[in-house]
Amino acid sequence: MIGLRDTDRDLTGEIYNSDESWSVLTTLCMFGGRAGGTQSERQAVRYILEKFEEYGLDNPRLEEFEFLGWERGSSKLEITAPVRREIPCLGQVYSPSGVAEGPLINCEWGHPDVFKELGKKVEGAIVLLRTRASHEAIPGKALQETDTERYARAVKAGALGFINWNQTVGRSAIVRAMHYANIPGEIPACGLSHANGRLLMDLLDRGPVTVKMTEKHEMKKMKSWNVVGEINGTSKADEIVLFGAHHDGRDINQGALNDASGAVVAIEAARALARHKGSFKRTLKVAIFSCEVYGYKGSFAYVDNHRKEMKNIKLMLNLDAAGRPGGSGMGIATIGRPELVAFFKSIADDMKLPYAMSVRDHFGISSDYVPFMLQGIPTVSHDVSDPERTSGWPFEKGLLGDMLSWRETEEDTIDKTSPEFVRRDAITAARVLLRLANSDEIPARRLMMEETAKLIAERGFTERLYNLYYMTPEELAKKGLSVI
């Protein structure tokens, strides 16, 4: 790859010596959280499109899709016994409107064994579940899963209402989507700050507690848009390397870490790469997805609208979570494709990075790579390298501990990151994409549907996928996601 050195150096210098990435990130956060169907989102996608046009990307455009949107109304949580008082709360996305009143039941972290032990006590009750932004597993107590899955478990057990209690001390309420299946939630759902959830637990320690939930929200079909641009290839122009991230956050915050920073890393890499049109064998295609936090609606829409293109995508690089504080720099996680680990390690070696890039095989169903993975396309995602090592901020160790706890709360604001992290990851992403566009081969083939379903089953995710979408991999395939 010696012939790439001049381009490599130019990419690095252009990104490092420009304030464009920070300017774009600041602007996106000024619009607000960019949740699907909002004025904030409409401003953001128009702005990103203008940037793609300014950068000279080929065929920049908005691609419209429709989804079941959710518009926040009001939320009220009242303790009705043993005392009477109101507690501040936030409605959860896809919570239906309605009133639920009943005994409060502590369901801990929502583990299946807890629901099994409580049995009939959950029926007709309001369940209080602990949650953390990191979804980490706690042996015997918590599975590594989403609140969507735990909500489905509570509904199945007969609960009347669902309360998400943020377990990070000092944090406000987390807002999550209660369904990924583009359907309304079955029972009212709200979220509590750590302090207010602690109050409920203190009351439960003394005896029975009853609460009343009142949720008023609107659900309706809405329009949203992905922003897409290209850098046409040369000798292998029909082969595509797709990269991108979602830009949307929650209606209550700026969505800086989830995921304006990741989107800006993709946008900035595209800007720098576009300066070298004609230098890439493969076509580079960038997609900034909307509605990820509603269940990857934007990336599913992209797949549905580009079915003929799927056979040409050699690899999808997802940059969700890039540009955040943490570790020595960007790493790579291959999604159930161990055959790509050695390939990306060779790329890391060729880049001569000042840190040891983490390259590992991983599997999950947690971001916009999912629709492409279901297509059998090789997918990889941003990862963190050497998380124990700081980048020099005196308080970065504290930030690392809190990094995920800001997400999906009102505290997800731009002050949680810096130009250093955004530029650092954009440089690495651009350099990786340069090599993906020009390597002789990308050593991973597209899997057939039955192979993908087997991979999902072997990694233990079939039930989780169903709980998220109420559809198996095969049923998702019937909705236009099958390998042709």
Phi and psi in degrees as a GROMACS rama.xvg file:
@    title "Ramachandran Plot"
@    xaxis  label "Phi"
@    yaxis  label "Psi"
@TYPE xy
-57.9005  -35.5666  ILE-2
-64.5287  -11.8601  GLY-3
-90.7225  -3.57102  LEU-4
-60.6657  -42.9729  ARG-5
-64.0398  -43.7638  ASP-6
-63.5728  -41.5892  THR-7
-55.6459  -48.4969  ASP-8
-66.5832  -38.077  ARG-9
-66.3894  -41.7219  ASP-10
-57.8821  -46.4496  LEU-11
-62.2315  -48.7417  THR-12
-66.5089  -40.202  GLY-13
-62.3965  -45.4582  GLU-14
-72.1469  -43.692  ILE-15
-66.596  -35.5445  TYR-16
-94.9221  12.1668  ASN-17
-115.856  146.509  SER-18
-98.3074  10.476  ASP-19
-60.5601  -43.6279  GLU-20
-62.841  -41.4384  SER-21
-69.6349  -36.2186  TRP-22
-62.9005  -43.1895  SER-23
-65.9698  -43.8267  VAL-24
-61.9847  -44.8118  LEU-25
-60.1576  -42.3136  THR-26
-64.9979  -45.5104  THR-27
-58.9165  -41.2467  LEU-28
-69.2723  -29.214  CYS-29
-65.2665  -29.6364  MET-30
-68.6612  -23.1276  PHE-31
109.359  -161.603  GLY-32
-76.7843  -11.1945  GLY-33
61.8521  31.4201  ARG-34
-64.0463  148.339  ALA-35
-54.4905  134.432  GLY-36
84.4437  3.10936  GLY-37
-101.332  164.488  THR-38
-62.1627  -35.0581  GLN-39
-58.0472  -43.8666  SER-40
-66.0494  -42.7481  GLU-41
-61.322  -40.8768  ARG-42
-62.8728  -41.197  GLN-43
-66.177  -45.7886  ALA-44
-68.7728  -34.6784  VAL-45
-65.1139  -39.7358  ARG-46
-64.9744  -44.9875  TYR-47
-63.387  -41.1341  ILE-48
-59.9873  -44.2055  LEU-49
-59.5362  -38.2907  GLU-50
-66.5035  -41.9665  LYS-51
-60.1527  -40.3004  PHE-52
-66.3351  -42.8049  GLU-53
-62.3114  -37.4135  GLU-54
-77.3106  -10.0633  TYR-55
81.9134  24.4438  GLY-56
-67.2848  148.215  LEU-57
-74.8493  136.971  ASP-58
51.2947  51.1799  ASN-59
-70.0594  140.237  PRO-60
-164.428  162.057  ARG-61
-100.955  137.116  LEU-62
-117.919  112.807  GLU-63
-82.9379  145.771  GLU-64
-147.176  163.894  PHE-65
-112.346  145.745  GLU-66
-151.217  166.457  PHE-67
-80.1313  108.498  LEU-68
-90.4037  164.528  GLY-69
-133.688  125.73  TRP-70
-114.572  120.806  GLU-71
-64.9094  135.798  ARG-72
-114.134  -108.12  GLY-73
-129.475  153.556  SER-74
-135.258  138.081  SER-75
-141.836  130.976  LYS-76
-125.921  121.315  LEU-77
-120.341  134.525  GLU-78
-83.6055  124.863  ILE-79
-105.356  -16.0595  THR-80
-164.592  142.863  ALA-81
-84.1364  -8.45073  PRO-82
-122.534  170.793  VAL-83
-119.446  119.984  ARG-84
-166.52  158.87  ARG-85
-101.535  143.034  GLU-86
-118.603  130.567  ILE-87
-59.6738  138.754  PRO-88
-150.633  168.538  CYS-89
-129.172  129.832  LEU-90
-63.9583  146.042  GLY-91
-93.1374  145.516  GLN-92
-58.3642  133.719  VAL-93
73.8287  9.95516  TYR-94
-64.0646  131.146  SER-95
-76.236  164.461  PRO-96
-74.1723  147.328  SER-97
158.718  170.462  GLY-98
-119.965  132.412  VAL-99
-132.845  131.623  ALA-100
-136.847  134.877  GLU-101
175.823  -177.448  GLY-102
-67.2384  145.08  PRO-103
-88.8589  129.747  LEU-104
-120.109  128.269  ILE-105
-80.1393  111.878  ASN-106
-103.594  19.0938  CYS-107
51.8749  -122.875  GLU-108
-95.7106  8.20981  TRP-109
77.1605  23.0064  GLY-110
-65.2082  144.253  HIS-111
-53.6715  -35.4195  PRO-112
-65.6821  -32.2721  ASP-113
-67.6724  -45.285  VAL-114
-62.9816  -37.2651  PHE-115
-65.3361  -41.428  LYS-116
-67.8313  -39.5109  GLU-117
-71.6455  -32.5057  LEU-118
54.6354  -125.911  GLY-119
-67.018  -15.056  LYS-120
-63.1461  -25.5026  LYS-121
-74.4823  -29.5305  VAL-122
-61.4022  125.41  GLU-123
76.5958  12.3802  GLY-124
-109.846  165.219  ALA-125
-99.7217  121.711  ILE-126
-96.5208  136.397  VAL-127
-108.055  118.118  LEU-128
-121.073  136.324  LEU-129
-75.5056  145.231  ARG-130
-146.99  151.785  THR-131
-132.115  153.494  ARG-132
-67.9661  -23.4142  ALA-133
-85.5437  -11.5739  SER-134
55.5615  27.6693  HIS-135
-70.873  153.373  GLU-136
-80.6403  141.552  ALA-137
-123.133  111.641  ILE-138
-49.3579  125.241  PRO-139
78.9106  -7.66145  GLY-140
-123.316  -44.244  LYS-141
-137.595  135.531  ALA-142
-88.295  158.193  LEU-143
-82.5727  92.38  GLN-144
-149.378  172.836  GLU-145
-92.3765  163.212  THR-146
-67.0273  -24.9109  ASP-147
-57.6156  -43.1614  THR-148
-68.4689  -38.7297  GLU-149
-71.8393  -33.5294  ARG-150
-61.4941  -45.7737  TYR-151
-59.8295  -37.1745  ALA-152
-65.9592  -41.0104  ARG-153
-66.7211  -41.2103  ALA-154
-61.2846  -46.357  VAL-155
-61.7442  -31.8852  LYS-156
-80.2647  -5.81887  ALA-157
95.8146  15.7205  GLY-158
-66.4108  151.353  ALA-159
-92.0305  -25.8559  LEU-160
-153.389  160.822  GLY-161
-133.079  126.584  PHE-162
-122.127  122.982  ILE-163
-92.2356  120.179  ASN-164
-109.93  114.421  TRP-165
-67.6264  123.294  ASN-166
-90.0732  -2.29826  GLN-167
-86.1208  118.886  THR-168
-58.0221  132.406  VAL-169
85.3875  -1.05786  GLY-170
-96.2759  151.968  ARG-171
-81.1176  -174.824  SER-172
-66.9097  140.143  ALA-173
-85.9204  140.688  ILE-174
-112.033  122.422  VAL-175
-127.791  163.8  ARG-176
-87.2954  130.963  ALA-177
-85.444  -14.4041  MET-178
-142.836  142.72  HIS-179
-104.226  -4.27351  TYR-180
-89.5246  14.3376  ALA-181
59.9327  37.3337  ASN-182
-133.336  154.836  ILE-183
-66.4671  153.107  PRO-184
-68.2527  157.199  GLY-185
-89.036  -31.786  GLU-186
-131.394  150.786  ILE-187
-56.6805  144.451  PRO-188
-142.704  136.195  ALA-189
-141.011  167.668  CYS-190
-122.486  149.749  GLY-191
-123.411  148.705  LEU-192
-66.5884  166.761  SER-193
-59.4993  -44.3712  HIS-194
-64.8128  -42.7481  ALA-195
-72.6111  -32.748  ASN-196
-66.6755  -34.704  GLY-197
-64.1196  -36.4847  ARG-198
-60.2407  -45.0634  LEU-199
-61.8843  -40.6321  LEU-200
-65.1009  -38.2837  MET-201
-62.7161  -38.9151  ASP-202
-67.9122  -41.2243  LEU-203
-62.3099  -32.6637  LEU-204
-63.8892  -21.649  ASP-205
-93.5173  -19.2945  ARG-206
154.266  -168.502  GLY-207
-61.2849  145.972  PRO-208
-133.227  136.935  VAL-209
-119.052  144.944  THR-210
-134.837  160.737  VAL-211
-128.32  126.231  LYS-212
-108.198  134.752  MET-213
-130.58  111.405  THR-214
-116.823  132.116  GLU-215
-131.812  106.367  LYS-216
-140.839  169.624  HIS-217
-123.615  135.443  GLU-218
-120.465  133.374  MET-219
-160.788  162.714  LYS-220
-67.9653  134.072  LYS-221
-131.678  163.247  MET-222
-104.629  144.84  LYS-223
-142.242  174.895  SER-224
-145.796  136.044  TRP-225
-89.8213  149.601  ASN-226
-109.813  124.421  VAL-227
-128.206  141.779  VAL-228
-149.214  166.276  GLY-229
-138.059  159.362  GLU-230
-128.042  105.488  ILE-231
-62.7721  139.089  ASN-232
-84.1746  -178.417  GLY-233
-115.606  -93.8614  THR-234
-69.636  -21.1242  SER-235
-126.626  44.1781  LYS-236
-62.1479  -25.3848  ALA-237
-78.8498  -8.79959  ASP-238
-94.6427  134.288  GLU-239
-117.89  133.406  ILE-240
-106.973  112.182  VAL-241
-97.4935  133.919  LEU-242
-139.834  158.809  PHE-243
166.632  -170.289  GLY-244
-164.855  166.374  ALA-245
-89.1266  151.745  HIS-246
-104.359  -14.5321  HIS-247
-81.1045  147.989  ASP-248
-123.465  -142.59  GLY-249
-104.639  161.337  ARG-250
-68.785  -14.5678  ASP-251
-96.5211  -3.95214  ILE-252
-141.199  -174.257  ASN-253
-84.5933  -18.0743  GLN-254
59.9001  40.9324  GLY-255
-70.9337  -47.993  ALA-256
-87.8839  -25.5769  LEU-257
-128.485  86.8481  ASN-258
-144.383  43.1856  ASP-259
-59.5637  -38.0241  ALA-260
-63.515  -41.5869  SER-261
-65.4349  -41.8915  GLY-262
-61.583  -41.4463  ALA-263
-68.1707  -33.9891  VAL-264
-59.6766  -43.9494  VAL-265
-66.0069  -43.2771  ALA-266
-62.7941  -44.1399  ILE-267
-69.0028  -37.8663  GLU-268
-61.7781  -41.5169  ALA-269
-63.5321  -40.839  ALA-270
-59.6505  -47.8394  ARG-271
-67.9153  -40.583  ALA-272
-67.0666  -34.4136  LEU-273
-64.319  -20.1933  ALA-274
-68.6276  -11.2819  ARG-275
-120.836  37.2061  HIS-276
-54.071  140.781  LYS-277
90.5415  -3.10282  GLY-278
-101.049  2.01551  SER-279
-119.302  129.973  PHE-280
-66.6097  -48.8892  LYS-281
-91.0653  157.718  ARG-282
-77.4176  131.057  THR-283
-98.9525  130.186  LEU-284
-128.063  127.954  LYS-285
-111.845  134.803  VAL-286
-129.977  123.512  ALA-287
-102.446  109.242  ILE-288
-85.8631  147.22  PHE-289
-104.828  164.81  SER-290
61.379  28.6355  CYS-291
-63.2246  -41.7638  GLU-292
-71.5494  -7.8974  VAL-293
-94.7753  9.74459  TYR-294
108.951  36.9088  GLY-295
61.0435  34.671  TYR-296
-60.1532  -40.6181  LYS-297
-64.993  -44.9026  GLY-298
-72.3336  -33.5403  SER-299
-63.5907  -40.3408  PHE-300
-63.7646  -38.3247  ALA-301
-60.0107  -46.5136  TYR-302
-61.854  -45.2908  VAL-303
-60.715  -36.1211  ASP-304
-87.4134  -5.28637  ASN-305
-133.19  41.1884  HIS-306
-60.5383  -38.3538  ARG-307
-68.5804  -24.7081  LYS-308
-76.5978  -23.2612  GLU-309
-54.6921  -37.7679  MET-310
-68.27  -16.0509  LYS-311
-95.7121  -11.6657  ASN-312
-79.7169  114.46  ILE-313
-81.1831  -28.272  LYS-314
-165.31  145.816  LEU-315
-117.731  122.583  MET-316
-105.219  115.154  LEU-317
-98.572  124.949  ASN-318
-107.356  19.8706  LEU-319
-53.108  134.805  ASP-320
81.7919  0.92406  ALA-321
-74.0141  159.715  ALA-322
80.3762  8.99518  GLY-323
-97.0262  164.288  ARG-324
-61.4888  152.599  PRO-325
136.963  122.842  GLY-326
69.5887  -163.949  GLY-327
-89.6015  -20.6822  SER-328
163.519  -174.614  GLY-329
-70.572  140.262  MET-330
-120.93  -176.62  GLY-331
-130.105  130.487  ILE-332
-116.025  116.733  ALA-333
-81.6214  139.518  THR-334
-95.1893  89.9916  ILE-335
67.4342  25.8514  GLY-336
-128.824  72.3553  ARG-337
-60.2004  -22.223  PRO-338
-65.9944  -15.3981  GLU-339
-90.829  -9.84003  LEU-340
-61.5712  -49.697  VAL-341
-62.4953  -37.3231  ALA-342
-61.1731  -47.3754  PHE-343
-73.0724  -28.4597  PHE-344
-65.599  -35.2416  LYS-345
-68.4246  -35.3488  SER-346
-64.2672  -44.599  ILE-347
-60.3877  -42.6188  ALA-348
-62.1252  -41.3449  ASP-349
-66.9671  -30.922  ASP-350
-76.6322  -16.0746  MET-351
51.6156  54.5371  LYS-352
-68.4058  152.861  LEU-353
-80.3412  12.8163  PRO-354
-147.028  164.582  TYR-355
-84.5609  104.412  ALA-356
-65.8768  129.104  MET-357
-75.2428  124.572  SER-358
-129.195  116.865  VAL-359
-144.376  155.905  ARG-360
-90.4225  137.124  ASP-361
-145.1  162.364  HIS-362
-142.774  140.749  PHE-363
-166.994  179.318  GLY-364
-136.518  56.4633  ILE-365
-123.087  14.7783  SER-366
-165.645  -169.263  SER-367
-70.9568  -2.53812  ASP-368
-74.5383  -17.6095  TYR-369
-57.2271  -50.7298  VAL-370
-59.8154  -32.3046  PRO-371
-77.1232  -37.6703  PHE-372
-61.1551  -39.7066  MET-373
-66.0277  -21.1846  LEU-374
-82.1521  -4.26813  GLN-375
84.8554  4.73243  GLY-376
-75.9655  135.428  ILE-377
-59.2119  125.823  PRO-378
-125.856  143.822  THR-379
-136.054  159.172  VAL-380
-137.311  157.618  SER-381
-59.4398  142.49  HIS-382
-138.469  169.46  ASP-383
-104.581  133.943  VAL-384
-99.8541  134.212  SER-385
53.1312  61.9307  ASP-386
-64.8117  -14.973  PRO-387
-80.8904  -11.9065  GLU-388
-99.4045  133.903  ARG-389
-92.7716  169.642  THR-390
-103.057  11.4782  SER-391
114.847  -13.6042  GLY-392
-70.5993  131.701  TRP-393
-57.723  -32.1939  PRO-394
-104.878  14.4563  PHE-395
-65.9421  -29.7253  GLU-396
-57.7764  -41.9617  LYS-397
-65.2501  -38.6742  GLY-398
-62.791  -40.6  LEU-399
-61.201  -40.76  LEU-400
-65.3822  -30.0514  GLY-401
-98.997  -3.91959  ASP-402
-49.3115  -48.0983  MET-403
-81.7938  -19.9114  LEU-404
-74.1686  -15.5992  SER-405
-74.3275  -29.7638  TRP-406
-60.0447  139.447  ARG-407
65.1742  19.8696  GLU-408
-120.699  170.657  THR-409
-67.315  -13.2487  GLU-410
-83.0893  1.24529  GLU-411
-76.3957  82.0127  ASP-412
-124.318  164.865  THR-413
-65.9445  -19.7421  ILE-414
-69.1268  -7.37732  ASP-415
-83.5123  -8.3647  LYS-416
-130.863  -171.402  THR-417
-153.721  165.304  SER-418
-55.4166  -31.0867  PRO-419
-57.8088  -48.5151  GLU-420
-71.7873  -37.8979  PHE-421
-66.7069  -47.748  VAL-422
-63.9098  -41.7527  ARG-423
-57.1815  -49.2195  ARG-424
-74.0324  -32.8307  ASP-425
-65.0909  -39.3071  ALA-426
-61.3962  -49.3462  ILE-427
-64.0351  -42.2657  THR-428
-61.0298  -44.8925  ALA-429
-63.0016  -39.9797  ALA-430
-68.6105  -38.108  ARG-431
-64.6704  -44.7632  VAL-432
-64.368  -35.6321  LEU-433
-56.5939  -42.8457  LEU-434
-75.3919  -36.1277  ARG-435
-64.4652  -36.5134  LEU-436
-71.716  -23.5043  ALA-437
-118.88  -0.555446  ASN-438
-67.7967  152.843  SER-439
-61.9541  -44.0956  ASP-440
-141.832  152.909  GLU-441
-109.54  108.813  ILE-442
-78.1338  59.9163  PRO-443
-154.981  129.888  ALA-444
-95.1119  166.467  ARG-445
-77.6862  131.69  ARG-446
-85.1813  149.376  LEU-447
-76.3139  163.202  MET-448
-58.4212  -42.2694  MET-449
-65.7091  -31.0761  GLU-450
-70.919  -39.2327  GLU-451
-65.6629  -43.612  THR-452
-61.3673  -38.4265  ALA-453
-66.0248  -41.5097  LYS-454
-60.3211  -45.8209  LEU-455
-61.2627  -42.1494  ILE-456
-66.546  -44.4407  ALA-457
-63.1496  -32.6952  GLU-458
-86.1049  0.182558  ARG-459
79.2653  31.1537  GLY-460
-114.985  2.97908  PHE-461
-61.823  -47.7929  THR-462
-65.9245  -38.8897  GLU-463
-63.8599  -41.5588  ARG-464
-62.0913  -41.7174  LEU-465
-64.2145  -42.773  TYR-466
-65.8795  -25.932  ASN-467
-78.5795  -42.0935  LEU-468
-115.675  -5.75464  TYR-469
57.8927  26.0537  TYR-470
-142.665  141.485  MET-471
-78.0791  168.812  THR-472
-54.6667  -39.1052  PRO-473
-66.3439  -39.759  GLU-474
-67.4163  -38.0135  GLU-475
-61.4231  -37.4035  LEU-476
-61.8579  -37.1874  ALA-477
-67.2356  -18.778  LYS-478
-88.4401  24.4348  LYS-479
97.7615  10.5743  GLY-480
-107.408  15.3005  LEU-481
-82.6605  153.47  SER-482
-74.6543  128.465  VAL-483
